[in-house]
Amino acid sequence: MNKIDLFNIICFDIFNRATESFPLEATFGFKDVTESIDVFFDENELQNIQVDEVIWSSIDWLSREGFLRKEVDDSQISIVLTSKGLNATNTTLSILGENKPFKELIKEKVLIASINSVCILMTDFFKSNS
């Protein structure tokens, strides 16, 4: 497992949380994200990785790049999409031969069942919004 793949999976989860709650803040803990992304990995694949550190770094990067605003209170994180983040979720991308806005693709997790699919989707998303 490389950290770039983990970053992409985490960003996928974070954008899903942010778009589901927009325009309200999404509030969650590190454990919530870890449980959500576990489905993409084998049982012990994340064992030697500081997942909380990668989650925090990913959220911080998304904030510094202007996709979201964040607040941290103890073990809870609150995020909300910025106008750049909201516009980015409307970006049309193609996966499995379908052209759809990013916000629809992240809701249709059934289409994106593998690490490879999520990484391709997130790479295309960031390329389109840089």
C-alpha positions as CSV (number, residue, x, y, z in Angstrom):
1,M,0.0,0.0,0.0
2,N,1.4,3.3,-1.0
3,K,0.4,6.6,0.7
4,I,-0.7,8.2,-2.6
5,D,-3.4,5.5,-3.0
6,L,-4.4,6.0,0.7
7,F,-4.5,9.8,0.1
8,N,-6.9,9.3,-2.9
9,I,-9.2,6.9,-0.9
10,I,-9.3,9.4,2.0
11,C,-10.0,12.3,-0.3
12,F,-12.8,10.3,-1.9
13,D,-14.3,9.8,1.5
14,I,-13.9,13.4,2.6
15,F,-15.5,14.8,-0.6
16,N,-18.4,12.3,-0.1
17,R,-18.9,13.6,3.4
18,A,-18.6,17.2,2.4
19,T,-21.1,17.0,-0.5
20,E,-23.6,15.0,1.5
21,S,-23.8,17.7,4.1
22,F,-23.3,20.8,2.0
23,P,-24.1,23.6,2.8
24,L,-23.8,22.5,6.4
25,E,-20.5,21.3,7.9
26,A,-19.7,17.7,8.0
27,T,-18.4,16.7,11.5
28,F,-16.6,13.4,12.1
29,G,-13.7,11.7,13.8
30,F,-10.6,10.0,12.5
31,K,-12.1,6.6,13.4
32,D,-15.1,7.4,11.2
33,V,-12.9,7.9,8.2
34,T,-10.8,4.8,9.0
35,E,-13.9,2.6,9.2
36,S,-15.2,4.0,6.0
37,I,-12.0,3.4,4.0
38,D,-11.3,-0.1,5.5
39,V,-13.5,-1.7,2.8
40,F,-10.9,-0.9,0.2
41,F,-8.0,-2.7,2.0
42,D,-7.1,-6.2,3.1
43,E,-7.3,-7.0,6.8
44,N,-3.7,-6.0,7.8
45,E,-2.8,-3.7,4.9
46,L,-3.0,-0.5,7.0
47,Q,-1.5,-2.0,10.1
48,N,2.0,-0.4,9.7
49,I,0.7,3.0,8.5
50,Q,-0.2,6.0,10.7
51,V,-3.6,6.3,9.2
52,D,-4.7,9.2,11.4
53,E,-1.6,11.2,10.3
54,V,-2.4,10.5,6.6
55,I,-6.1,11.5,7.2
56,W,-5.1,14.7,8.9
57,S,-2.5,15.5,6.2
58,S,-5.0,14.8,3.4
59,I,-7.6,17.1,5.0
60,D,-5.0,19.8,5.6
61,W,-3.9,19.6,1.9
62,L,-7.5,19.9,0.7
63,S,-7.9,22.9,2.9
64,R,-4.6,24.6,1.7
65,E,-5.5,23.9,-1.9
66,G,-8.8,25.8,-1.3
67,F,-11.3,22.9,-1.7
68,L,-12.6,23.1,1.8
69,R,-12.5,24.9,5.2
70,K,-11.7,22.9,8.3
71,E,-12.0,23.2,12.0
72,V,-10.6,20.8,14.6
73,D,-12.0,20.4,18.1
74,D,-10.4,17.6,20.2
75,S,-10.9,14.4,18.1
76,Q,-13.6,15.9,15.8
77,I,-13.0,17.5,12.5
78,S,-15.6,19.8,10.8
79,I,-15.3,20.6,7.1
80,V,-17.4,22.5,4.6
81,L,-16.8,22.9,0.9
82,T,-15.6,26.3,-0.4
83,S,-16.9,27.8,-3.6
84,K,-13.9,26.2,-5.3
85,G,-14.7,22.8,-3.8
86,L,-18.4,23.1,-4.7
87,N,-17.5,24.0,-8.3
88,A,-15.0,21.2,-8.4
89,T,-17.7,18.6,-7.5
90,N,-19.6,19.7,-10.6
91,T,-16.7,18.7,-12.8
92,T,-17.8,16.0,-15.3
93,L,-15.5,13.0,-15.3
94,S,-15.6,9.7,-17.1
95,I,-15.4,6.3,-15.3
96,L,-16.4,3.0,-16.7
97,G,-17.6,4.7,-19.9
98,E,-20.0,7.0,-18.1
99,N,-19.7,10.8,-18.1
100,K,-21.1,12.2,-14.9
101,P,-20.4,15.0,-12.4
102,F,-17.9,14.1,-9.7
103,K,-20.6,14.6,-7.0
104,E,-22.7,11.9,-8.6
105,L,-19.9,9.5,-9.1
106,I,-18.9,9.6,-5.4
107,K,-22.5,8.8,-4.4
108,E,-22.5,5.8,-6.7
109,K,-19.9,3.9,-4.7
110,V,-21.0,0.6,-6.4
111,L,-19.4,1.8,-9.6
112,I,-16.2,2.6,-7.8
113,A,-15.5,-0.6,-5.9
114,S,-11.7,-0.9,-6.2
115,I,-8.7,1.1,-5.1
116,N,-7.7,1.5,-8.7
117,S,-11.0,3.0,-9.8
118,V,-11.0,5.5,-6.9
119,C,-7.4,6.5,-7.6
120,I,-8.1,7.0,-11.3
121,L,-11.2,9.0,-10.4
122,M,-9.4,11.2,-7.9
123,T,-6.4,11.7,-10.2
124,D,-8.7,12.9,-13.0
125,F,-10.6,15.1,-10.5
126,F,-7.4,16.8,-9.3
127,K,-6.1,17.2,-12.9
128,S,-9.4,18.9,-13.9
129,N,-9.4,21.3,-11.0
130,S,-5.7,22.4,-10.7
